[in-house]
Amino acid sequence: MAEILEVIMIVSFGASWPLNVIKSYKARTTKGKSLAFLLLIFFGYIAGIISKIVNDVYMAEIGQKWYVLFFYVLNFIMVGADLLMYVRNSRLDKLQKDSIS
């Protein structure tokens, strides 16, 4: 039951990431984004993934509870994609600033 609740939490957090990545892609700017926030979430998912991998009880039951780790990894990938959009948009912001100067 605990794993199901954990998946609900992860899915709830993660449901917005694809939309956020699309918004970042379309916005073409870092305005309104926080790199510190993105990095904090990114490293939080790394910690969550590692916590599952080093948990002997979880790993012993991975065949039945693989979905928990799957959602951690999926969210990690989505946050990583948003970080890549941040880097791209930061470069676009710099080009925009240089072209105005």
Chimera marker file (.cmm) of the C-alpha trace (Angstrom):
<marker_set name="trace">
<marker id="1" x="0.000" y="0.000" z="0.000" r="1" g="1" b="0" radius="0.5"/>
<marker id="2" x="2.846" y="2.398" z="0.812" r="1" g="1" b="0" radius="0.5"/>
<marker id="3" x="4.263" y="1.982" z="-2.696" r="1" g="1" b="0" radius="0.5"/>
<marker id="4" x="0.877" y="2.781" z="-4.267" r="1" g="1" b="0" radius="0.5"/>
<marker id="5" x="0.648" y="5.991" z="-2.230" r="1" g="1" b="0" radius="0.5"/>
<marker id="6" x="4.217" y="6.832" z="-3.199" r="1" g="1" b="0" radius="0.5"/>
<marker id="7" x="3.372" y="6.349" z="-6.881" r="1" g="1" b="0" radius="0.5"/>
<marker id="8" x="0.315" y="8.592" z="-6.494" r="1" g="1" b="0" radius="0.5"/>
<marker id="9" x="2.589" y="11.275" z="-5.006" r="1" g="1" b="0" radius="0.5"/>
<marker id="10" x="5.172" y="10.899" z="-7.762" r="1" g="1" b="0" radius="0.5"/>
<marker id="11" x="2.562" y="10.884" z="-10.530" r="1" g="1" b="0" radius="0.5"/>
<marker id="12" x="0.912" y="13.961" z="-9.022" r="1" g="1" b="0" radius="0.5"/>
<marker id="13" x="4.230" y="15.801" z="-8.930" r="1" g="1" b="0" radius="0.5"/>
<marker id="14" x="5.244" y="14.519" z="-12.325" r="1" g="1" b="0" radius="0.5"/>
<marker id="15" x="2.018" y="15.219" z="-14.205" r="1" g="1" b="0" radius="0.5"/>
<marker id="16" x="2.957" y="18.844" z="-14.672" r="1" g="1" b="0" radius="0.5"/>
<marker id="17" x="6.503" y="18.285" z="-15.977" r="1" g="1" b="0" radius="0.5"/>
<marker id="18" x="5.639" y="17.475" z="-19.613" r="1" g="1" b="0" radius="0.5"/>
<marker id="19" x="3.455" y="20.593" z="-19.754" r="1" g="1" b="0" radius="0.5"/>
<marker id="20" x="6.240" y="22.620" z="-18.146" r="1" g="1" b="0" radius="0.5"/>
<marker id="21" x="8.774" y="21.373" z="-20.710" r="1" g="1" b="0" radius="0.5"/>
<marker id="22" x="6.423" y="22.319" z="-23.563" r="1" g="1" b="0" radius="0.5"/>
<marker id="23" x="5.847" y="25.739" z="-22.005" r="1" g="1" b="0" radius="0.5"/>
<marker id="24" x="9.605" y="26.267" z="-21.656" r="1" g="1" b="0" radius="0.5"/>
<marker id="25" x="10.128" y="25.234" z="-25.262" r="1" g="1" b="0" radius="0.5"/>
<marker id="26" x="7.500" y="27.648" z="-26.555" r="1" g="1" b="0" radius="0.5"/>
<marker id="27" x="8.470" y="30.532" z="-24.254" r="1" g="1" b="0" radius="0.5"/>
<marker id="28" x="12.078" y="30.623" z="-25.522" r="1" g="1" b="0" radius="0.5"/>
<marker id="29" x="13.134" y="32.517" z="-22.376" r="1" g="1" b="0" radius="0.5"/>
<marker id="30" x="14.228" y="31.776" z="-18.822" r="1" g="1" b="0" radius="0.5"/>
<marker id="31" x="12.078" y="34.579" z="-17.429" r="1" g="1" b="0" radius="0.5"/>
<marker id="32" x="9.922" y="33.195" z="-14.654" r="1" g="1" b="0" radius="0.5"/>
<marker id="33" x="12.087" y="30.079" z="-14.242" r="1" g="1" b="0" radius="0.5"/>
<marker id="34" x="14.339" y="29.269" z="-11.311" r="1" g="1" b="0" radius="0.5"/>
<marker id="35" x="17.470" y="27.257" z="-12.033" r="1" g="1" b="0" radius="0.5"/>
<marker id="36" x="17.952" y="26.652" z="-8.303" r="1" g="1" b="0" radius="0.5"/>
<marker id="37" x="14.435" y="25.184" z="-8.058" r="1" g="1" b="0" radius="0.5"/>
<marker id="38" x="14.967" y="22.922" z="-11.074" r="1" g="1" b="0" radius="0.5"/>
<marker id="39" x="18.299" y="21.689" z="-9.721" r="1" g="1" b="0" radius="0.5"/>
<marker id="40" x="16.805" y="21.038" z="-6.287" r="1" g="1" b="0" radius="0.5"/>
<marker id="41" x="14.018" y="18.938" z="-7.797" r="1" g="1" b="0" radius="0.5"/>
<marker id="42" x="16.493" y="17.184" z="-10.120" r="1" g="1" b="0" radius="0.5"/>
<marker id="43" x="18.765" y="16.184" z="-7.245" r="1" g="1" b="0" radius="0.5"/>
<marker id="44" x="15.731" y="15.200" z="-5.181" r="1" g="1" b="0" radius="0.5"/>
<marker id="45" x="14.769" y="12.675" z="-7.846" r="1" g="1" b="0" radius="0.5"/>
<marker id="46" x="18.364" y="11.398" z="-7.925" r="1" g="1" b="0" radius="0.5"/>
<marker id="47" x="18.129" y="10.846" z="-4.165" r="1" g="1" b="0" radius="0.5"/>
<marker id="48" x="14.779" y="9.080" z="-4.575" r="1" g="1" b="0" radius="0.5"/>
<marker id="49" x="16.160" y="6.772" z="-7.263" r="1" g="1" b="0" radius="0.5"/>
<marker id="50" x="19.250" y="5.961" z="-5.202" r="1" g="1" b="0" radius="0.5"/>
<marker id="51" x="17.100" y="5.343" z="-2.110" r="1" g="1" b="0" radius="0.5"/>
<marker id="52" x="15.181" y="2.686" z="-4.037" r="1" g="1" b="0" radius="0.5"/>
<marker id="53" x="18.317" y="1.080" z="-5.447" r="1" g="1" b="0" radius="0.5"/>
<marker id="54" x="20.041" y="0.801" z="-2.039" r="1" g="1" b="0" radius="0.5"/>
<marker id="55" x="16.887" y="-0.462" z="-0.289" r="1" g="1" b="0" radius="0.5"/>
<marker id="56" x="17.404" y="-4.232" z="-0.067" r="1" g="1" b="0" radius="0.5"/>
<marker id="57" x="13.748" y="-4.918" z="0.738" r="1" g="1" b="0" radius="0.5"/>
<marker id="58" x="12.556" y="-2.931" z="-2.281" r="1" g="1" b="0" radius="0.5"/>
<marker id="59" x="15.140" y="-4.481" z="-4.600" r="1" g="1" b="0" radius="0.5"/>
<marker id="60" x="14.148" y="-7.977" z="-3.449" r="1" g="1" b="0" radius="0.5"/>
<marker id="61" x="10.613" y="-7.207" z="-4.647" r="1" g="1" b="0" radius="0.5"/>
<marker id="62" x="11.547" y="-5.170" z="-7.756" r="1" g="1" b="0" radius="0.5"/>
<marker id="63" x="9.753" y="-7.646" z="-10.024" r="1" g="1" b="0" radius="0.5"/>
<marker id="64" x="6.452" y="-6.749" z="-8.366" r="1" g="1" b="0" radius="0.5"/>
<marker id="65" x="7.142" y="-3.103" z="-7.495" r="1" g="1" b="0" radius="0.5"/>
<marker id="66" x="9.131" y="-1.908" z="-10.527" r="1" g="1" b="0" radius="0.5"/>
<marker id="67" x="6.563" y="0.823" z="-11.240" r="1" g="1" b="0" radius="0.5"/>
<marker id="68" x="7.695" y="2.919" z="-8.253" r="1" g="1" b="0" radius="0.5"/>
<marker id="69" x="11.237" y="3.214" z="-9.589" r="1" g="1" b="0" radius="0.5"/>
<marker id="70" x="9.871" y="3.702" z="-13.113" r="1" g="1" b="0" radius="0.5"/>
<marker id="71" x="7.994" y="6.862" z="-12.085" r="1" g="1" b="0" radius="0.5"/>
<marker id="72" x="11.027" y="8.249" z="-10.265" r="1" g="1" b="0" radius="0.5"/>
<marker id="73" x="13.102" y="7.771" z="-13.423" r="1" g="1" b="0" radius="0.5"/>
<marker id="74" x="10.362" y="9.205" z="-15.656" r="1" g="1" b="0" radius="0.5"/>
<marker id="75" x="10.125" y="12.357" z="-13.537" r="1" g="1" b="0" radius="0.5"/>
<marker id="76" x="13.931" y="12.598" z="-13.450" r="1" g="1" b="0" radius="0.5"/>
<marker id="77" x="13.956" y="12.549" z="-17.259" r="1" g="1" b="0" radius="0.5"/>
<marker id="78" x="11.220" y="15.219" z="-17.457" r="1" g="1" b="0" radius="0.5"/>
<marker id="79" x="13.054" y="17.527" z="-15.045" r="1" g="1" b="0" radius="0.5"/>
<marker id="80" x="16.250" y="16.875" z="-17.018" r="1" g="1" b="0" radius="0.5"/>
<marker id="81" x="14.446" y="17.899" z="-20.205" r="1" g="1" b="0" radius="0.5"/>
<marker id="82" x="13.261" y="21.086" z="-18.505" r="1" g="1" b="0" radius="0.5"/>
<marker id="83" x="16.852" y="21.776" z="-17.426" r="1" g="1" b="0" radius="0.5"/>
<marker id="84" x="17.948" y="21.389" z="-21.043" r="1" g="1" b="0" radius="0.5"/>
<marker id="85" x="15.217" y="23.842" z="-22.072" r="1" g="1" b="0" radius="0.5"/>
<marker id="86" x="16.533" y="26.228" z="-19.417" r="1" g="1" b="0" radius="0.5"/>
<marker id="87" x="20.044" y="26.034" z="-20.914" r="1" g="1" b="0" radius="0.5"/>
<marker id="88" x="18.675" y="26.556" z="-24.435" r="1" g="1" b="0" radius="0.5"/>
<marker id="89" x="16.491" y="29.449" z="-23.338" r="1" g="1" b="0" radius="0.5"/>
<marker id="90" x="19.345" y="31.028" z="-21.411" r="1" g="1" b="0" radius="0.5"/>
<marker id="91" x="21.381" y="31.045" z="-24.619" r="1" g="1" b="0" radius="0.5"/>
<marker id="92" x="18.437" y="32.519" z="-26.519" r="1" g="1" b="0" radius="0.5"/>
<marker id="93" x="18.082" y="35.225" z="-23.849" r="1" g="1" b="0" radius="0.5"/>
<marker id="94" x="21.782" y="36.054" z="-24.242" r="1" g="1" b="0" radius="0.5"/>
<marker id="95" x="21.466" y="36.241" z="-28.045" r="1" g="1" b="0" radius="0.5"/>
<marker id="96" x="18.414" y="38.471" z="-27.668" r="1" g="1" b="0" radius="0.5"/>
<marker id="97" x="20.286" y="40.742" z="-25.266" r="1" g="1" b="0" radius="0.5"/>
<marker id="98" x="23.333" y="40.891" z="-27.570" r="1" g="1" b="0" radius="0.5"/>
<marker id="99" x="21.211" y="41.739" z="-30.599" r="1" g="1" b="0" radius="0.5"/>
<marker id="100" x="19.545" y="44.618" z="-28.746" r="1" g="1" b="0" radius="0.5"/>
<marker id="101" x="22.878" y="46.074" z="-27.621" r="1" g="1" b="0" radius="0.5"/>
<link id1="1" id2="2" r="1" g="1" b="0" radius="0.2"/>
<link id1="2" id2="3" r="1" g="1" b="0" radius="0.2"/>
<link id1="3" id2="4" r="1" g="1" b="0" radius="0.2"/>
<link id1="4" id2="5" r="1" g="1" b="0" radius="0.2"/>
<link id1="5" id2="6" r="1" g="1" b="0" radius="0.2"/>
<link id1="6" id2="7" r="1" g="1" b="0" radius="0.2"/>
<link id1="7" id2="8" r="1" g="1" b="0" radius="0.2"/>
<link id1="8" id2="9" r="1" g="1" b="0" radius="0.2"/>
<link id1="9" id2="10" r="1" g="1" b="0" radius="0.2"/>
<link id1="10" id2="11" r="1" g="1" b="0" radius="0.2"/>
<link id1="11" id2="12" r="1" g="1" b="0" radius="0.2"/>
<link id1="12" id2="13" r="1" g="1" b="0" radius="0.2"/>
<link id1="13" id2="14" r="1" g="1" b="0" radius="0.2"/>
<link id1="14" id2="15" r="1" g="1" b="0" radius="0.2"/>
<link id1="15" id2="16" r="1" g="1" b="0" radius="0.2"/>
<link id1="16" id2="17" r="1" g="1" b="0" radius="0.2"/>
<link id1="17" id2="18" r="1" g="1" b="0" radius="0.2"/>
<link id1="18" id2="19" r="1" g="1" b="0" radius="0.2"/>
<link id1="19" id2="20" r="1" g="1" b="0" radius="0.2"/>
<link id1="20" id2="21" r="1" g="1" b="0" radius="0.2"/>
<link id1="21" id2="22" r="1" g="1" b="0" radius="0.2"/>
<link id1="22" id2="23" r="1" g="1" b="0" radius="0.2"/>
<link id1="23" id2="24" r="1" g="1" b="0" radius="0.2"/>
<link id1="24" id2="25" r="1" g="1" b="0" radius="0.2"/>
<link id1="25" id2="26" r="1" g="1" b="0" radius="0.2"/>
<link id1="26" id2="27" r="1" g="1" b="0" radius="0.2"/>
<link id1="27" id2="28" r="1" g="1" b="0" radius="0.2"/>
<link id1="28" id2="29" r="1" g="1" b="0" radius="0.2"/>
<link id1="29" id2="30" r="1" g="1" b="0" radius="0.2"/>
<link id1="30" id2="31" r="1" g="1" b="0" radius="0.2"/>
<link id1="31" id2="32" r="1" g="1" b="0" radius="0.2"/>
<link id1="32" id2="33" r="1" g="1" b="0" radius="0.2"/>
<link id1="33" id2="34" r="1" g="1" b="0" radius="0.2"/>
<link id1="34" id2="35" r="1" g="1" b="0" radius="0.2"/>
<link id1="35" id2="36" r="1" g="1" b="0" radius="0.2"/>
<link id1="36" id2="37" r="1" g="1" b="0" radius="0.2"/>
<link id1="37" id2="38" r="1" g="1" b="0" radius="0.2"/>
<link id1="38" id2="39" r="1" g="1" b="0" radius="0.2"/>
<link id1="39" id2="40" r="1" g="1" b="0" radius="0.2"/>
<link id1="40" id2="41" r="1" g="1" b="0" radius="0.2"/>
<link id1="41" id2="42" r="1" g="1" b="0" radius="0.2"/>
<link id1="42" id2="43" r="1" g="1" b="0" radius="0.2"/>
<link id1="43" id2="44" r="1" g="1" b="0" radius="0.2"/>
<link id1="44" id2="45" r="1" g="1" b="0" radius="0.2"/>
<link id1="45" id2="46" r="1" g="1" b="0" radius="0.2"/>
<link id1="46" id2="47" r="1" g="1" b="0" radius="0.2"/>
<link id1="47" id2="48" r="1" g="1" b="0" radius="0.2"/>
<link id1="48" id2="49" r="1" g="1" b="0" radius="0.2"/>
<link id1="49" id2="50" r="1" g="1" b="0" radius="0.2"/>
<link id1="50" id2="51" r="1" g="1" b="0" radius="0.2"/>
<link id1="51" id2="52" r="1" g="1" b="0" radius="0.2"/>
<link id1="52" id2="53" r="1" g="1" b="0" radius="0.2"/>
<link id1="53" id2="54" r="1" g="1" b="0" radius="0.2"/>
<link id1="54" id2="55" r="1" g="1" b="0" radius="0.2"/>
<link id1="55" id2="56" r="1" g="1" b="0" radius="0.2"/>
<link id1="56" id2="57" r="1" g="1" b="0" radius="0.2"/>
<link id1="57" id2="58" r="1" g="1" b="0" radius="0.2"/>
<link id1="58" id2="59" r="1" g="1" b="0" radius="0.2"/>
<link id1="59" id2="60" r="1" g="1" b="0" radius="0.2"/>
<link id1="60" id2="61" r="1" g="1" b="0" radius="0.2"/>
<link id1="61" id2="62" r="1" g="1" b="0" radius="0.2"/>
<link id1="62" id2="63" r="1" g="1" b="0" radius="0.2"/>
<link id1="63" id2="64" r="1" g="1" b="0" radius="0.2"/>
<link id1="64" id2="65" r="1" g="1" b="0" radius="0.2"/>
<link id1="65" id2="66" r="1" g="1" b="0" radius="0.2"/>
<link id1="66" id2="67" r="1" g="1" b="0" radius="0.2"/>
<link id1="67" id2="68" r="1" g="1" b="0" radius="0.2"/>
<link id1="68" id2="69" r="1" g="1" b="0" radius="0.2"/>
<link id1="69" id2="70" r="1" g="1" b="0" radius="0.2"/>
<link id1="70" id2="71" r="1" g="1" b="0" radius="0.2"/>
<link id1="71" id2="72" r="1" g="1" b="0" radius="0.2"/>
<link id1="72" id2="73" r="1" g="1" b="0" radius="0.2"/>
<link id1="73" id2="74" r="1" g="1" b="0" radius="0.2"/>
<link id1="74" id2="75" r="1" g="1" b="0" radius="0.2"/>
<link id1="75" id2="76" r="1" g="1" b="0" radius="0.2"/>
<link id1="76" id2="77" r="1" g="1" b="0" radius="0.2"/>
<link id1="77" id2="78" r="1" g="1" b="0" radius="0.2"/>
<link id1="78" id2="79" r="1" g="1" b="0" radius="0.2"/>
<link id1="79" id2="80" r="1" g="1" b="0" radius="0.2"/>
<link id1="80" id2="81" r="1" g="1" b="0" radius="0.2"/>
<link id1="81" id2="82" r="1" g="1" b="0" radius="0.2"/>
<link id1="82" id2="83" r="1" g="1" b="0" radius="0.2"/>
<link id1="83" id2="84" r="1" g="1" b="0" radius="0.2"/>
<link id1="84" id2="85" r="1" g="1" b="0" radius="0.2"/>
<link id1="85" id2="86" r="1" g="1" b="0" radius="0.2"/>
<link id1="86" id2="87" r="1" g="1" b="0" radius="0.2"/>
<link id1="87" id2="88" r="1" g="1" b="0" radius="0.2"/>
<link id1="88" id2="89" r="1" g="1" b="0" radius="0.2"/>
<link id1="89" id2="90" r="1" g="1" b="0" radius="0.2"/>
<link id1="90" id2="91" r="1" g="1" b="0" radius="0.2"/>
<link id1="91" id2="92" r="1" g="1" b="0" radius="0.2"/>
<link id1="92" id2="93" r="1" g="1" b="0" radius="0.2"/>
<link id1="93" id2="94" r="1" g="1" b="0" radius="0.2"/>
<link id1="94" id2="95" r="1" g="1" b="0" radius="0.2"/>
<link id1="95" id2="96" r="1" g="1" b="0" radius="0.2"/>
<link id1="96" id2="97" r="1" g="1" b="0" radius="0.2"/>
<link id1="97" id2="98" r="1" g="1" b="0" radius="0.2"/>
<link id1="98" id2="99" r="1" g="1" b="0" radius="0.2"/>
<link id1="99" id2="100" r="1" g="1" b="0" radius="0.2"/>
<link id1="100" id2="101" r="1" g="1" b="0" radius="0.2"/>
</marker_set>
